[in-house]
Amino acid sequence: MKTQEEYLQGLRQWLRDTEHEPLEEMSAFFEKRMDDYEEHMSVWEKSYRLVAESLPGECRKILDLGCGTGLELDQIWKKNPDIEVTGVDLCRDMLDKLLEKHPDKHFTAVCQDYFQYDPGCGQWDAVISFESLHHFLPERKKELYQKIYRSIKAGRVFILGDYIACCDEEEELLRDTYLRRRKQSAVPEDRFVHFDIPLTMEHETGLLRGVGFQIENVMDEDAAVIVCRKREAD
């Protein structure tokens, strides 16, 4: 098991080694890796199960932001094959793969930037997102969390599964590198690129509490799974 300092040393070296590699556009990054994507992501299997197990028993209608090929949905539909899901993802190939795997499920595919998607107001039993939001700065995430909060029925849940920075130093190092490389490559503000900029648990849960969520549970398996509940009174 690596110490935190050993991990940070390895991260600094990796950032130096990849400094001159071009940032890849988000959808193109995943399209190139479709053939081995599910095998690569299988390391998070325990966390996919945690997401499924954290859904309330009365859950009937779910919104999945950044659903990809639906690895978390594989587990959710094992538990309840009748759950209705709307999945939003930038990558058409991934959505097609999900539809191919589950042609018999109640699934609506939306190929769109989820920051632009309108989730409505008070209509979801749960909103979920797994291994997607660590690509975005906290200002963007806060805006999305506000929309998610409004979109969930009172008393229902948002389940976030994601990378978490081990400390402030990792968070700051990755954010500073991300901003510098975007500037160097003159990447437009509205273009999404694949580069990890996770927050610490303190900062991630702080954003969620700041928009009104109550943090009900935090599970740290392969990836952190944070269960957030909307207040009954809202």
Contacts in CASP RR format, 6 or more apart in sequence:
PFRMAT RR
TARGET T0000
AUTHOR 0000-0000-0000
METHOD contacts of the structure
MODEL  1
MKTQEEYLQGLRQWLRDTEHEPLEEMSAFFEKRMDDYEEHMSVWEKSYRL
VAESLPGECRKILDLGCGTGLELDQIWKKNPDIEVTGVDLCRDMLDKLLE
KHPDKHFTAVCQDYFQYDPGCGQWDAVISFESLHHFLPERKKELYQKIYR
SIKAGRVFILGDYIACCDEEEELLRDTYLRRRKQSAVPEDRFVHFDIPLT
MEHETGLLRGVGFQIENVMDEDAAVIVCRKREAD
4 166 0 8 1.000
4 167 0 8 1.000
7 166 0 8 1.000
7 170 0 8 1.000
8 166 0 8 1.000
8 167 0 8 1.000
8 169 0 8 1.000
8 170 0 8 1.000
8 173 0 8 1.000
11 170 0 8 1.000
11 173 0 8 1.000
11 174 0 8 1.000
12 173 0 8 1.000
15 173 0 8 1.000
15 177 0 8 1.000
19 181 0 8 1.000
22 185 0 8 1.000
23 181 0 8 1.000
23 182 0 8 1.000
23 185 0 8 1.000
23 187 0 8 1.000
23 193 0 8 1.000
23 194 0 8 1.000
23 195 0 8 1.000
24 32 0 8 1.000
24 193 0 8 1.000
24 194 0 8 1.000
25 191 0 8 1.000
25 192 0 8 1.000
25 193 0 8 1.000
25 194 0 8 1.000
26 90 0 8 1.000
26 91 0 8 1.000
26 135 0 8 1.000
26 192 0 8 1.000
26 193 0 8 1.000
26 194 0 8 1.000
27 90 0 8 1.000
27 91 0 8 1.000
27 92 0 8 1.000
27 192 0 8 1.000
29 194 0 8 1.000
30 37 0 8 1.000
30 68 0 8 1.000
30 90 0 8 1.000
30 91 0 8 1.000
30 93 0 8 1.000
30 94 0 8 1.000
30 194 0 8 1.000
31 91 0 8 1.000
31 93 0 8 1.000
33 40 0 8 1.000
34 93 0 8 1.000
34 94 0 8 1.000
34 97 0 8 1.000
37 69 0 8 1.000
37 94 0 8 1.000
38 69 0 8 1.000
38 71 0 8 1.000
41 71 0 8 1.000
41 131 0 8 1.000
42 71 0 8 1.000
43 222 0 8 1.000
44 71 0 8 1.000
44 130 0 8 1.000
44 131 0 8 1.000
44 222 0 8 1.000
44 223 0 8 1.000
45 222 0 8 1.000
46 221 0 8 1.000
46 222 0 8 1.000
47 130 0 8 1.000
47 161 0 8 1.000
47 221 0 8 1.000
47 222 0 8 1.000
47 223 0 8 1.000
47 225 0 8 1.000
48 71 0 8 1.000
48 72 0 8 1.000
48 74 0 8 1.000
48 75 0 8 1.000
48 130 0 8 1.000
49 75 0 8 1.000
50 219 0 8 1.000
50 221 0 8 1.000
50 225 0 8 1.000
51 72 0 8 1.000
51 75 0 8 1.000
51 76 0 8 1.000
51 128 0 8 1.000
51 130 0 8 1.000
51 159 0 8 1.000
51 161 0 8 1.000
51 225 0 8 1.000
52 72 0 8 1.000
52 75 0 8 1.000
52 76 0 8 1.000
52 78 0 8 1.000
52 79 0 8 1.000
53 79 0 8 1.000
54 157 0 8 1.000
54 159 0 8 1.000
54 217 0 8 1.000
54 219 0 8 1.000
54 225 0 8 1.000
54 227 0 8 1.000
55 62 0 8 1.000
55 76 0 8 1.000
55 79 0 8 1.000
55 80 0 8 1.000
55 83 0 8 1.000
55 126 0 8 1.000
55 157 0 8 1.000
55 159 0 8 1.000
56 125 0 8 1.000
56 126 0 8 1.000
56 156 0 8 1.000
56 157 0 8 1.000
57 80 0 8 1.000
58 125 0 8 1.000
59 80 0 8 1.000
59 83 0 8 1.000
59 125 0 8 1.000
59 126 0 8 1.000
59 156 0 8 1.000
60 82 0 8 1.000
60 83 0 8 1.000
60 84 0 8 1.000
60 125 0 8 1.000
61 83 0 8 1.000
61 84 0 8 1.000
61 85 0 8 1.000
61 123 0 8 1.000
61 124 0 8 1.000
61 125 0 8 1.000
61 126 0 8 1.000
62 76 0 8 1.000
62 83 0 8 1.000
62 84 0 8 1.000
62 85 0 8 1.000
62 86 0 8 1.000
62 124 0 8 1.000
62 125 0 8 1.000
62 126 0 8 1.000
62 127 0 8 1.000
62 128 0 8 1.000
63 85 0 8 1.000
63 86 0 8 1.000
63 87 0 8 1.000
63 88 0 8 1.000
63 119 0 8 1.000
63 124 0 8 1.000
63 126 0 8 1.000
63 127 0 8 1.000
63 128 0 8 1.000
63 151 0 8 1.000
64 70 0 8 1.000
64 72 0 8 1.000
64 73 0 8 1.000
64 85 0 8 1.000
64 86 0 8 1.000
64 87 0 8 1.000
64 88 0 8 1.000
64 127 0 8 1.000
64 128 0 8 1.000
64 129 0 8 1.000
64 130 0 8 1.000
65 87 0 8 1.000
65 88 0 8 1.000
65 114 0 8 1.000
65 117 0 8 1.000
65 127 0 8 1.000
65 128 0 8 1.000
65 129 0 8 1.000
65 132 0 8 1.000
65 133 0 8 1.000
65 144 0 8 1.000
65 148 0 8 1.000
66 87 0 8 1.000
66 88 0 8 1.000
66 89 0 8 1.000
66 90 0 8 1.000
66 114 0 8 1.000
66 129 0 8 1.000
66 130 0 8 1.000
66 132 0 8 1.000
67 73 0 8 1.000
67 85 0 8 1.000
67 87 0 8 1.000
67 88 0 8 1.000
67 89 0 8 1.000
67 94 0 8 1.000
67 95 0 8 1.000
67 98 0 8 1.000
68 89 0 8 1.000
68 91 0 8 1.000
68 94 0 8 1.000
68 95 0 8 1.000
68 97 0 8 1.000
68 98 0 8 1.000
69 94 0 8 1.000
69 97 0 8 1.000
69 98 0 8 1.000
69 101 0 8 1.000
70 94 0 8 1.000
70 98 0 8 1.000
70 101 0 8 1.000
71 130 0 8 1.000
72 128 0 8 1.000
72 130 0 8 1.000
73 85 0 8 1.000
73 98 0 8 1.000
73 102 0 8 1.000
73 105 0 8 1.000
73 107 0 8 1.000
74 101 0 8 1.000
76 83 0 8 1.000
76 85 0 8 1.000
77 83 0 8 1.000
77 102 0 8 1.000
77 105 0 8 1.000
81 105 0 8 1.000
82 106 0 8 1.000
83 106 0 8 1.000
84 106 0 8 1.000
84 107 0 8 1.000
84 108 0 8 1.000
85 105 0 8 1.000
85 106 0 8 1.000
85 107 0 8 1.000
85 108 0 8 1.000
86 107 0 8 1.000
86 108 0 8 1.000
86 110 0 8 1.000
87 95 0 8 1.000
87 107 0 8 1.000
87 108 0 8 1.000
87 109 0 8 1.000
87 110 0 8 1.000
88 110 0 8 1.000
88 112 0 8 1.000
88 114 0 8 1.000
88 117 0 8 1.000
89 95 0 8 1.000
89 109 0 8 1.000
89 110 0 8 1.000
89 111 0 8 1.000
89 114 0 8 1.000
90 111 0 8 1.000
90 112 0 8 1.000
90 113 0 8 1.000
90 192 0 8 1.000
91 111 0 8 1.000
92 111 0 8 1.000
95 109 0 8 1.000
95 111 0 8 1.000
98 107 0 8 1.000
98 109 0 8 1.000
99 107 0 8 1.000
99 109 0 8 1.000
110 117 0 8 1.000
113 192 0 8 1.000
114 144 0 8 1.000
115 140 0 8 1.000
115 143 0 8 1.000
115 144 0 8 1.000
119 127 0 8 1.000
119 147 0 8 1.000
119 148 0 8 1.000
119 150 0 8 1.000
119 151 0 8 1.000
120 150 0 8 1.000
120 151 0 8 1.000
121 150 0 8 1.000
121 151 0 8 1.000
122 150 0 8 1.000
122 151 0 8 1.000
122 152 0 8 1.000
122 153 0 8 1.000
122 154 0 8 1.000
123 151 0 8 1.000
123 153 0 8 1.000
124 151 0 8 1.000
124 152 0 8 1.000
124 153 0 8 1.000
124 156 0 8 1.000
125 152 0 8 1.000
125 153 0 8 1.000
125 156 0 8 1.000
125 157 0 8 1.000
126 152 0 8 1.000
126 156 0 8 1.000
126 157 0 8 1.000
126 158 0 8 1.000
126 159 0 8 1.000
127 148 0 8 1.000
127 151 0 8 1.000
127 152 0 8 1.000
127 157 0 8 1.000
127 158 0 8 1.000
127 159 0 8 1.000
128 158 0 8 1.000
128 159 0 8 1.000
128 160 0 8 1.000
128 161 0 8 1.000
129 158 0 8 1.000
129 159 0 8 1.000
129 160 0 8 1.000
129 161 0 8 1.000
129 162 0 8 1.000
130 160 0 8 1.000
130 161 0 8 1.000
130 162 0 8 1.000
130 223 0 8 1.000
131 161 0 8 1.000
131 162 0 8 1.000
131 163 0 8 1.000
131 223 0 8 1.000
132 162 0 8 1.000
133 141 0 8 1.000
133 144 0 8 1.000
133 160 0 8 1.000
133 162 0 8 1.000
134 162 0 8 1.000
134 163 0 8 1.000
134 196 0 8 1.000
134 197 0 8 1.000
134 198 0 8 1.000
134 199 0 8 1.000
135 192 0 8 1.000
135 193 0 8 1.000
135 194 0 8 1.000
135 195 0 8 1.000
135 196 0 8 1.000
135 197 0 8 1.000
136 144 0 8 1.000
136 192 0 8 1.000
136 197 0 8 1.000
137 175 0 8 1.000
137 197 0 8 1.000
138 199 0 8 1.000
138 203 0 8 1.000
138 207 0 8 1.000
141 207 0 8 1.000
142 207 0 8 1.000
142 210 0 8 1.000
142 211 0 8 1.000
145 158 0 8 1.000
145 207 0 8 1.000
145 208 0 8 1.000
145 211 0 8 1.000
145 213 0 8 1.000
146 211 0 8 1.000
148 158 0 8 1.000
148 211 0 8 1.000
149 158 0 8 1.000
149 211 0 8 1.000
149 212 0 8 1.000
149 213 0 8 1.000
149 230 0 8 1.000
149 234 0 8 1.000
152 158 0 8 1.000
152 230 0 8 1.000
153 230 0 8 1.000
154 230 0 8 1.000
154 231 0 8 1.000
154 232 0 8 1.000
154 233 0 8 1.000
154 234 0 8 1.000
155 229 0 8 1.000
155 230 0 8 1.000
155 231 0 8 1.000
155 232 0 8 1.000
155 234 0 8 1.000
156 229 0 8 1.000
156 230 0 8 1.000
157 216 0 8 1.000
157 227 0 8 1.000
157 228 0 8 1.000
157 229 0 8 1.000
157 230 0 8 1.000
158 208 0 8 1.000
158 213 0 8 1.000
158 227 0 8 1.000
158 228 0 8 1.000
158 229 0 8 1.000
158 230 0 8 1.000
159 225 0 8 1.000
159 226 0 8 1.000
159 227 0 8 1.000
159 228 0 8 1.000
160 204 0 8 1.000
160 208 0 8 1.000
160 225 0 8 1.000
160 226 0 8 1.000
160 228 0 8 1.000
161 223 0 8 1.000
161 224 0 8 1.000
161 225 0 8 1.000
161 226 0 8 1.000
162 198 0 8 1.000
162 204 0 8 1.000
162 223 0 8 1.000
162 224 0 8 1.000
162 226 0 8 1.000
163 196 0 8 1.000
163 198 0 8 1.000
163 223 0 8 1.000
163 224 0 8 1.000
164 198 0 8 1.000
164 199 0 8 1.000
164 200 0 8 1.000
164 201 0 8 1.000
164 204 0 8 1.000
164 220 0 8 1.000
164 223 0 8 1.000
164 224 0 8 1.000
165 171 0 8 1.000
165 174 0 8 1.000
165 198 0 8 1.000
165 199 0 8 1.000
165 200 0 8 1.000
166 200 0 8 1.000
167 200 0 8 1.000
168 200 0 8 1.000
170 198 0 8 1.000
170 200 0 8 1.000
171 197 0 8 1.000
171 198 0 8 1.000
171 199 0 8 1.000
171 200 0 8 1.000
171 203 0 8 1.000
174 195 0 8 1.000
174 196 0 8 1.000
174 197 0 8 1.000
174 198 0 8 1.000
175 197 0 8 1.000
177 195 0 8 1.000
178 195 0 8 1.000
178 197 0 8 1.000
181 195 0 8 1.000
182 193 0 8 1.000
187 193 0 8 1.000
198 204 0 8 1.000
199 207 0 8 1.000
201 218 0 8 1.000
201 224 0 8 1.000
204 224 0 8 1.000
204 226 0 8 1.000
205 215 0 8 1.000
205 218 0 8 1.000
205 226 0 8 1.000
208 215 0 8 1.000
208 226 0 8 1.000
208 228 0 8 1.000
209 215 0 8 1.000
212 230 0 8 1.000
212 231 0 8 1.000
212 234 0 8 1.000
213 228 0 8 1.000
213 229 0 8 1.000
213 230 0 8 1.000
214 228 0 8 1.000
214 229 0 8 1.000
214 230 0 8 1.000
214 231 0 8 1.000
215 226 0 8 1.000
215 227 0 8 1.000
215 228 0 8 1.000
216 227 0 8 1.000
216 228 0 8 1.000
216 229 0 8 1.000
217 225 0 8 1.000
217 226 0 8 1.000
217 227 0 8 1.000
218 224 0 8 1.000
218 225 0 8 1.000
218 226 0 8 1.000
218 227 0 8 1.000
219 225 0 8 1.000
219 226 0 8 1.000
219 227 0 8 1.000
END
